[in-house]
Amino acid sequence: MSLKKLYQKVNTPTSPLLLFFPLLLMYLLLLMLLANNTLEGDEGRYFAYAQNLLKGQYALTDGIFLWNGPGYPLFLVPFLYLNIPIWGITFVNAFLHYFSICLFYKSTRLYVEHHRAILFAYILGLYWMPFKTIASLLTEPLFFFLISLFTYAVCKYFHLQQQQKPSTLGFVGLSILLAYIILTKVIFAYIVPCLIIVLLLLYIFLKKEFILKSIYICSLAIFLCTPYLYYTYTLTGQWYYWGNSGGMSLYWMSNPHPEEYGDWQNETFTTAKGVAGAQEKFQANHQQFFNQIATLDPIAKDEAFKEKAFQNIYNQPIKYFKNWLCNIGRLFFNYPFSYYPHSLSTFGNILPNMFIAVFMLLFSIPTILQFWRLPFAIQFLLLFCFIYLFVSSLVSCYPRMLYVVAPIIFLWLFYIMDKLFIIKRL
């Protein structure tokens, strides 16, 4: 494509790059107000992994070890190689979010009229929960973009399949993208096999070719991750080993103490430091166990956390269920937390997500009743999304685990709205 034709394509009234340019300006303004040049919290860990990758290795030698997958550190590597300052890297997040909204518009445009697709995209673009991490070097801004890209790629691929225009490039591209999603958030290394099992059951009963294609896409994505799995095998001697952070998260989720609600804490309980007396209470309830496993290596410590968690769940299943209900509250509303009082910031989480929660409940009924009439792309994305949300709810989770899949949730809700003629007059 020549530069002239490319310019004409971008400069059309329906070009998403122009339609949503005001959002880009808003995101850049947000970053100018929020950006800083220091690393805070988990940012230092991602930086350390990226620096290790520049040295030709990955795992950290301290207790963190393989705390997360290499997807986001790989994204950071070029910026570190070019010595771009921290605040400069965070400005990329504005463009990632902007392109995410453009991709969401293109996804919705496959199913709804132009003016409604614009409205839906602006609603997602103004959804403020992702703004919490837009000025941070965390996985969420990149992952929001990856999910937006994946949503569009799935919709476009199966739209072409329906028109009898199969695309080998689209098939391979989807698999590569899904593999990178897995490497960015390794929880998807367990989501995708579950999805494959569900799709296999559907294929046994329905014998549809597009279901089989989706199984191939997911299977190839897992296969593409085998170099990383081989690397973790050389370090741990365990097959299908993705990381050592899951055990600790499950331990806190299984927390048997009645005044604690399953929210995650670090090994020194400093995450509770902001509330008077909270750190001391966590120490009283958990320090003895943490002392017992303090000398273990990261792999053995992860196993010890899992063993203790399963023991807690077996001994007190009702308490685990209560923690799970609290976890759903944290997923949508960032509340409740152990020993934490109410604050005004709670309302900032409740306001947008209460609408999402209510619409998800309301629209789940027509979705279940009419599931087989939905486009297969939306069926596939819903299975992908809800398996992820369910598995995430079994360990300690937070709103960021919900809003990263907002492009899928919003696409589903807006599709149902459109087809139920709720907003047909807009």
N, C-alpha and C positions, 0 to 999 in steps of 0.2 A: 504494500500500500504506500502510495506517494505521500509526502508531507502535506501536500495540498488537500488530498482526499481525507487524510487523517484530521486535519484542521476543520474541514467541512463537517466531518462526522461529529467531532467534539463540540462544534459551535452551533449545532442544531438546537431548537427550542426544547427538545425532549432529551437532550444529553444529560445524564445524571450528574456529570461533572459540573455542569452549570446549574442544574436544578438545586443541588445541595451545597453549592459553594458558600452560602451564608453560614451553614453549619461548620464548615471548615474554619471560617473566620472566628466563630464562637469558640471552637476547640483550641485554636491557637491563642486566643485571648485568655482562656482558662489556664493554659500552660504557662503563659507569661506571668500570671498571677500566682501560680502554685509551684512552678519549677524551682529546684535548688540543685546545688552541685555536690551534695553529700549523699552517701549511701545509708539507707535506714532499713532495719529489719531484714527481711529475706533478700533484699537487693544485693547485699554483700555476698550472699551465698551464690547467687546467679553469676555475679562478677567473678568470683573465685573459680567457678566451673569453667567460665569462658576463658579465663587466663590459663587454666590447665589445658584446655583444648588447643590454645596457641602453642603450648609446649609439647603437644602430641600425646596427651593423656587426658583422663576425665575424672575418675573417682578422687575424692578428697581423702587425705590420709587421717583426718581426725574422725570423731564420732559421727559426723554427718555422712560421710562415705558416699552412698548413692541415693541421696535423699530425694532427688527428682530426676526426671529424664533429661536428655541432652538437647531437646528441641529448642528451648529458649536460649540457653547458652550458645548454641550454634548461631542463632539469630544475632547475638551480641558480638560474636567474634569479629566480623568485618569492622565494626565501629571501634573495638578495642585495638585492632591492628592499625587503624588509621589515627589512633590517639584522639578520637572525638570526645569532648568532655561529656560528663554525665547529663548536664542540662540539654546538650545538643542531641543526645540519643533520645531523651524523653520527648522531644519535639516530633520525632517520628510517629509517636503514638497518636498525635492529632490526625496525621494523614492516614494511619491505619483505621482509625474510627470513621473518618470521612469516607474512605473507600469501602468500608463495611456497609455504610448506609447506602452508598451507590449500588453495591451488590445486592443488598436487600430489596431495593427498588426493582432491580432487574429480575429478581426472583418472583416478587409479587406481580410484576407486569405480565408474567406468563399465565396468570390466572385471573387477574382483575383489570378493570379499565384504567387508563393512564392517570386520570385525575385522582382516583382513589388510591392508586399505587403511590403517588406522590404524598398524599396525606398520610398513609400508613408509614411510609419511610420517615417522614418528619416526626411522627409520634415516637418511633424507635430512636431517631436521632436526638430527641429531646429527653428521652428516658435517662434520668440523671444518675442512676446507680453505677454505671460504668465510669462516671466522671471521678469517682473516688480513687481510681488507680491510673487515671489518664496521665498524671505527672510522675508516675513511678516506673521503675525498671522491674516490673513484675510480669508474670506470664499473661495476666488477664487482657491487657490491650491487644497483644498479638493473638491470643486465643480467640477473642471476640471476632477478630478479622478472619481467622482460619475457619471458624464456624460459619461466618457469613459467606465466605468463599465456597466452603463445602456445601452449604445450603443451595447456593446458586448452581454449582456444578452438578449436584444431584438432580435438581429440578430440570436443568437444561439437558442433561444426558438422557433422562427417562422421557422427557418431552420429545427428543429426537428419536428415541426408540419407538415411541408411540406412532411417530410419522414414518416408521420404517426407514430411518436414516441412522443406522448404527455407526458409532464413532469409536474406532480402536484407540485413537488418541485420548478421547474422553474417558474411556475405560481405564487406561493406564494412568492418566492424570488424576483421576479420582482415587485410585489405589495409592499413588504416591502421596497425595494430599492427606488421605486418611492415616497413612503410616506416619507422616509428620505430626499429625494431631496426637497419635498415640505416644510418640516420643516427647511431645510437649507436656502432655498430662497423662502419666502412665496408668491412671485409673482406666483409661480407654483400652488398655491391653486386656482388661477383664470384661469390659463392656462389649467389645467387638466379638469375642467368642460367644458370649451370650446371645448377641444379635444373630450370629450365624446359626445357632441352634434354633432360634425362633423362625428364621427364614427357611431353614431346612424343613421344619414342621409344616410351614405354609406351602412350601413347594410340593411336599408329599401329597397334600390334599388338593392343591389347585393346579399343579403342573404348568405354571406360567413361566415363559422364558425369561421375562424381566426379573422374576424372583431369583432364578438361577444366576443371572448376570450379577445381581447384587451380592449373592453368596461368593461368586468369584472375585468381585471387587474387594470384599472384606477379607477373604482368604489371602489374596495377593498382598494386601496391606500388612497383614501379620507377617507374611514371608519376607517382605521388604525390611522388616525390623530385625531379622535374624543376625545381621552383623553386630548390632548392639547386644542382642541376647548372647551371642558367642563371647563378646567382651565381658559381660557380667558373669558368664560361666567360668571364664579363666580366672576371675577374681574370687568367686564364691564356691565353685564346684557344683552349683545348682542350675538346672535347666529352667527356663522361663522365669528367670529372676529379674525383676524390673527395678526394685528399690527397697530401701529399708525403713521407709517412713510410715508404712501402713500399720505396723504393729502398735506403735505409740498412739496413733489416732484411734484405733480400735480399743485400746486400753482405756483412754479417757472417755470414750463413748460408753463403755461398760461400767463406768464409775458407780460403785454400789452405795456410796454415802448419800443419805436422804436429802441433805442440804446442798448437794452438787448435782448439776444437770447435764453432764456429758460434754461440756465444752472443753476444747483442747487447751493444755498448758504446757509450757516448756519444762525442762528437767530441773530448773531452779525455781520454778513457779513465779518468775518475775513478770509474766504476762498479767498477773493479778495484782501487781504492785500499786496500781492506781486506786485501789479500794482498801480502806483502812481495815486491817485484820485479816484480809483475804489470803494473803501469802502465808501467814502463820497457820491458818486453818488447813490450807492445802498441805503444808509441811506436816502437820499433825496426822493427817489422814494418809499421806502417800510417801513421806520421806523414807520410812523403813524399807519399803519395797524398792525404791530407787537406790538406796544404799546397797541392797543385796545384788543388784544387777550392774552397779557402777563400773566394775572392773571387766565386764564382758566386752568382747569385740562387737562392732556394729551389727553383724549378722546374727550372732547369738543373742544380743540384746533385743533385736527385733522379734526373734522367736520367743523370748521370755515375755515380752509385752503381749504377744498373741496368746500364749499359753495362759497368762494371768487373765486376759480379757475373756477368753472362752470359759474359764473357771468362774469368773464373775457372772457371765451371762447364764451359765448353767445353774449357779446357785441362786441368782436373783433375776429371773426372766422378766418379772413384772417391773422391776426397777429399770431394766434395759429398755423395756417398752416405753416407760415414762420418759427416759432420756431420748428415745427416738422421737416422741411427740415434741419434746423441747427442741430437738434437732430440726424438725420441720419448721418450728417457729423461727429458729435462727436462720434457716435457709431463705425464708421469705422476708422476715422482719428484723433479723439480727437481734433477737430476743427470745428467751431469757438466757442470762449468764449467771453462773454461780456467784453469789454474794454481791452481784452488781445491782444498784438501784436503777430506777427509771431515769432517763435524761431526755432533754429536748431532741437530741440526735436520733432517738428511737423513732420519732415521728417522721423524720426524713426518710427512713427505711420503710415505714408502714405505709405512707401515703401512696407511692406508686405501686408497690407490690401487693397492696390489698386489692387493687383493681385486677391485677394479673391473677391473683389467687381466686377471686370470685369468678372471673370469666373462665378460668381453667376448669373450675368445678361445674359451672353452667354448661359450657360447651363440650364437656366430656360426655354428656348424655347423647346429644345428636351425633357426636363423633363415633361413639361406640355403636349406636344404632345404624349409622350409615357408613361405617368404616370401609366396607368393600366398595362403596361408590366414590371414595376419595381417590384422587390421582395417586398412583403408586409411589411417586416421589415423596408426597406428603405422608403416606403410610410409613415408608421407610424412615423418614426423618423423625416421625413421632415415636416409632419403636426405638430408634437410636437415642433420642432425647430422654424418653421416660425410663428406659433401662438405666441410663446414666444417672438420672435423678434418684431413682430407687437405690441403686448401689451406693451413691454418694451419701444418702440419708442413713446408711448403716454405720458410717464412721462420722466423726465430728465434721460438720459442714457449716458454711457461712453463705451470705447473700452472693458473694462473688462466684460461687459454684452454680448459682441460678442464672445470674445475668449474663454469663458467658455463652449460654445457650438461648438467650433471649431472641436472636434472629429466627430460630426454629419455632419457639413458642409464639412469637408475634405473627409469623407467617401462618401458622395453624389457626390462631384466633381470628386473624383478619380474613382468612379464606372462609371460615365458617360464617363470620359476620356477613361477608359479601353474598354467600350462597343462600343465607337465610333472609336476605333482603332487609336486614336491619338498617343498613345505611344506604339503600339504593337511591335515595333522593339527593345524596351529596354531590 
